[in-house]
Amino acid sequence: MVLTKVLVKVTIERSLLPVHLVVAPEMTAGELIRQAVDAYSKEGTRPLLTTADPKAYDLHYSQYTLQSMYMHHRLLFFSFFFFFFFFF
């Protein structure tokens, strides 16, 4: 079976609700951040983002891990599709 799309849940720091995205598994972590920032901004979710620049965010497996993911890694490298990202 070949995956054509996956459902990804991204929680943004200080946000109550996650952003749900349907993405291709070949997408990189950097592209996922860009798409999540765009979706979050379009929804008008609170708190508002301080910047819409995807380079201002780090993608993490959870809010309890300090190590961020490499932006060039594809989502196929990750074993699950629930992510958290921080402002920096």
N, CA, C and O of each residue as an XYZ file, in Angstrom:
352
protein
N       0.845     -1.176      0.000
C       0.000      0.000      0.000
C       0.893      1.242      0.000
O       1.847      1.327      0.773
N       0.584      2.180     -0.851
C       1.355      3.410     -0.972
C       0.556      4.559     -0.367
O      -0.620      4.749     -0.680
N       1.210      5.319      0.500
C       0.547      6.483      1.082
C       0.544      7.623      0.077
O       1.593      7.979     -0.461
N      -0.623      8.197     -0.180
C      -0.686      9.353     -1.067
C      -0.870     10.636     -0.280
O      -0.381     11.688     -0.692
N      -1.563     10.569      0.838
C      -1.765     11.717      1.727
C      -1.816     11.221      3.164
O      -2.239     10.094      3.426
N      -1.387     12.061      4.086
C      -1.476     11.732      5.506
C      -2.095     12.910      6.246
O      -1.945     14.063      5.842
N      -2.787     12.605      7.331
C      -3.354     13.639      8.188
C      -2.328     13.971      9.260
O      -1.853     13.086      9.971
N      -1.990     15.249      9.371
C      -0.979     15.710     10.319
C      -1.630     16.691     11.279
O      -2.416     17.546     10.871
N      -1.298     16.561     12.554
C      -1.795     17.483     13.575
C      -0.607     18.280     14.097
O       0.358     17.704     14.599
N      -0.676     19.614     13.979
C       0.399     20.492     14.440
C      -0.162     21.418     15.509
O      -1.106     22.166     15.253
N       0.414     21.372     16.705
C       0.019     22.268     17.784
C       1.034     23.391     17.868
O       2.240     23.149     17.905
N       0.549     24.602     17.899
C       1.411     25.775     17.954
C       1.484     26.252     19.396
O       0.477     26.288     20.103
N       2.679     26.616     19.822
C       2.913     27.050     21.199
C       1.886     28.103     21.615
O       1.623     29.046     20.869
N       1.304     27.940     22.811
C       0.311     28.818     23.431
C      -1.053     28.783     22.739
O      -1.917     29.602     23.053
N      -1.259     27.870     21.821
C      -2.540     27.742     21.143
C      -3.345     26.629     21.805
O      -2.780     25.624     22.237
N      -4.650     26.804     21.885
C      -5.499     25.790     22.511
C      -5.774     24.606     21.594
O      -5.811     23.461     22.043
N      -5.967     24.885     20.310
C      -6.341     23.835     19.375
C      -5.258     23.617     18.327
O      -4.587     24.566     17.922
N      -5.082     22.374     17.885
C      -4.091     22.104     16.837
C      -4.627     22.465     15.455
O      -5.829     22.654     15.272
N      -3.732     22.555     14.504
C      -4.073     22.734     13.097
C      -3.988     21.352     12.456
O      -2.980     20.659     12.595
N      -5.048     20.954     11.752
C      -5.055     19.667     11.058
C      -4.792     19.919      9.580
O      -5.438     20.765      8.961
N      -3.844     19.183      9.020
C      -3.470     19.345      7.620
C      -3.435     17.988      6.939
O      -3.037     16.993      7.544
N      -3.848     17.947      5.693
C      -3.699     16.753      4.867
C      -2.563     17.058      3.901
O      -2.669     17.956      3.065
N      -1.475     16.303      4.023
C      -0.261     16.594      3.257
C       0.288     15.327      2.612
O      -0.090     14.212      2.971
N       1.181     15.524      1.659
C       1.878     14.404      1.026
C       3.006     13.939      1.943
O       3.665     14.776      2.560
N       3.248     12.644      2.051
C       4.322     12.155      2.921
C       5.716     12.557      2.434
O       6.675     12.492      3.203
N       5.842     12.968      1.178
C       7.131     13.416      0.648
C       7.467     14.843      1.067
O       8.575     15.315      0.811
N       6.530     15.533      1.703
C       6.748     16.917      2.129
C       7.845     16.970      3.193
O       7.964     16.063      4.017
N       8.639     18.036      3.168
C       9.694     18.197      4.173
C       9.132     18.881      5.416
O       8.039     19.447      5.385
N       9.885     18.822      6.499
C       9.471     19.484      7.739
C       9.346     20.990      7.522
O       8.437     21.612      8.071
N      10.235     21.584      6.738
C      10.163     23.014      6.439
C       8.902     23.382      5.683
O       8.294     24.417      5.956
N       8.502     22.545      4.734
C       7.266     22.785      3.983
C       6.045     22.625      4.883
O       5.062     23.351      4.739
N       6.111     21.672      5.811
C       5.015     21.483      6.764
C       4.847     22.718      7.641
O       3.721     23.144      7.895
N       5.941     23.292      8.103
C       5.859     24.511      8.917
C       5.203     25.625      8.115
O       4.321     26.318      8.622
N       5.625     25.802      6.867
C       5.059     26.855      6.026
C       3.549     26.669      5.865
O       2.784     27.627      5.976
N       3.127     25.432      5.602
C       1.710     25.158      5.412
C       0.923     25.333      6.717
O      -0.203     25.829      6.693
N       1.497     24.935      7.842
C       0.822     25.083      9.133
C       0.675     26.557      9.514
O      -0.367     26.962     10.029
N       1.708     27.356      9.267
C       1.633     28.793      9.560
C       0.557     29.444      8.698
O      -0.215     30.267      9.190
N       0.499     29.083      7.420
C      -0.526     29.632      6.526
C      -1.929     29.253      6.993
O      -2.817     30.104      7.037
N      -2.134     27.980      7.341
C      -3.451     27.522      7.790
C      -3.851     28.192      9.097
O      -5.000     28.603      9.258
N      -2.916     28.305     10.027
C      -3.187     28.931     11.326
C      -3.571     30.399     11.134
O      -4.501     30.885     11.776
N      -2.863     31.097     10.262
C      -3.149     32.512     10.011
C      -4.502     32.692      9.335
O      -5.244     33.614      9.677
N      -4.838     31.821      8.373
C      -6.120     31.913      7.669
C      -7.296     31.657      8.600
O      -8.349     32.279      8.462
N      -7.117     30.730      9.558
C      -8.191     30.417     10.502
C      -8.423     31.548     11.493
O      -9.494     31.633     12.094
N      -7.433     32.416     11.670
C      -7.563     33.507     12.636
C      -7.542     33.019     14.072
O      -8.109     33.659     14.958
N      -6.898     31.899     14.303
C      -6.829     31.305     15.632
C      -6.036     32.193     16.581
O      -5.085     32.857     16.170
N      -6.423     32.202     17.834
C      -5.722     32.980     18.856
C      -4.768     32.093     19.620
O      -5.071     30.910     19.773
N      -3.654     32.562     20.105
C      -3.121     33.903     19.900
C      -2.603     34.069     18.472
O      -2.167     33.108     17.839
N      -2.659     35.292     17.986
C      -2.160     35.584     16.651
C      -0.653     35.368     16.602
O       0.048     35.591     17.589
N      -0.172     34.941     15.468
C       1.264     34.723     15.306
C       1.979     36.063     15.226
O       1.465     37.013     14.635
N       3.155     36.137     15.815
C       3.927     37.382     15.781
C       4.543     37.613     14.415
O       4.783     38.757     14.029
N       4.801     36.545     13.679
C       5.346     36.646     12.332
C       4.836     35.481     11.496
O       4.596     34.391     12.015
N       4.675     35.716     10.212
C       4.238     34.653      9.306
C       5.421     33.996      8.607
O       5.232     33.175      7.709
N       6.632     34.349      9.009
C       7.838     33.784      8.405
C       8.073     32.375      8.948
O       8.322     32.224     10.144
N       8.003     31.341      8.108
C       8.199     29.963      8.585
C       9.572     29.717      9.199
O       9.731     28.790      9.993
N      10.560     30.524      8.849
C      11.906     30.347      9.394
C      11.992     30.751     10.862
O      13.005     30.498     11.514
N      10.944     31.375     11.387
C      10.933     31.807     12.783
C      10.429     30.706     13.723
O      10.268     30.945     14.920
N      10.180     29.507     13.194
C       9.608     28.424     13.985
C      10.463     27.169     13.898
O      11.143     26.933     12.900
N      10.419     26.375     14.949
C      11.067     25.064     14.994
C       9.992     24.003     15.154
O       9.030     24.198     15.896
N      10.148     22.892     14.469
C       9.203     21.790     14.548
C       9.757     20.721     15.485
O      10.905     20.302     15.341
N       8.935     20.276     16.455
C       9.342     19.287     17.456
C       8.334     18.144     17.473
O       7.196     18.296     17.029
N       8.772     16.992     17.996
C       7.854     15.864     18.149
C       6.780     16.160     19.183
O       5.630     15.753     19.016
N       7.140     16.864     20.249
C       6.182     17.228     21.289
C       6.705     18.458     22.017
O       7.831     18.899     21.788
N       5.878     19.001     22.890
C       6.301     20.182     23.644
C       7.339     19.843     24.703
O       7.902     20.745     25.323
N       7.600     18.565     24.920
C       8.541     18.145     25.949
C       9.925     17.809     25.397
O      10.828     17.484     26.168
N      10.107     17.881     24.096
C      11.418     17.615     23.513
C      12.070     18.924     23.096
O      11.414     19.808     22.543
N      13.348     19.039     23.361
C      14.073     20.256     23.013
C      14.692     20.191     21.625
O      14.914     21.227     20.997
N      14.969     19.002     21.147
C      15.613     18.866     19.847
C      14.599     19.088     18.724
O      13.548     18.449     18.687
N      14.926     19.992     17.823
C      14.030     20.246     16.698
C      14.390     19.339     15.526
O      15.488     18.787     15.461
N      13.449     19.198     14.610
C      13.657     18.351     13.442
C      14.441     19.104     12.380
O      14.417     20.334     12.324
N      15.127     18.360     11.553
C      15.847     18.965     10.434
C      14.844     19.376      9.358
O      13.969     18.591      8.994
N      14.967     20.581      8.856
C      13.997     21.123      7.912
C      13.990     20.395      6.570
O      12.991     20.445      5.852
N      15.077     19.726      6.220
C      15.141     19.040      4.927
C      14.642     17.590      4.996
O      14.518     16.940      3.958
N      14.354     17.074      6.196
C      13.848     15.700      6.314
C      12.406     15.619      5.839
O      11.591     16.504      6.101
N      12.122     14.555      5.148
C      10.761     14.323      4.658
C       9.926     13.681      5.770
O      10.459     13.033      6.670
N       8.618     13.873      5.689
C       7.728     13.324      6.717
C       7.791     11.801      6.780
O       7.463     11.218      7.814
N       8.203     11.149      5.703
C       8.342      9.689      5.718
C       9.358      9.214      6.743
O       9.293      8.066      7.183
N      10.308     10.082      7.139
C      11.317      9.718      8.128
C      10.740      9.631      9.536
O      11.343      9.013     10.413
N       9.578     10.242      9.761
C       9.012     10.312     11.102
C       8.002      9.186     11.286
O       7.271      8.840     10.358
N       7.968      8.622     12.477
C       7.102      7.472     12.721
C       5.684      7.861     13.124
O       4.811      6.997     13.211
N       5.443      9.138     13.370
C       4.096      9.585     13.714
C       3.878     10.975     13.148
O       4.820     11.626     12.696
N       2.637     11.424     13.173
C       2.296     12.660     12.497
C       1.600     13.663     13.413
O       0.666     14.350     13.001
N       2.064     13.739     14.657
C       1.599     14.754     15.591
C       2.811     15.586     15.963
O       3.782     15.054     16.500
N       2.771     16.875     15.689
C       3.937     17.721     15.894
C       3.590     18.945     16.721
O       2.418     19.270     16.915
N       4.610     19.612     17.200
C       4.486     20.813     18.017
C       5.534     21.785     17.525
O       6.670     21.383     17.275
N       5.183     23.080     17.375
C       6.265     23.984     17.061
C       6.281     25.227     17.893
O       5.255     25.754     18.323
N       7.532     25.686     18.106
C       7.848     26.790     18.995
C       8.246     28.021     18.210
O       8.791     27.933     17.109
N       7.962     29.173     18.800
C       8.495     30.442     18.302
C       9.914     30.560     18.828
O      10.211     30.048     19.907
N      10.780     31.209     18.106
C      12.102     31.527     18.661
C      12.551     32.875     18.184
O      13.640     33.324     18.540
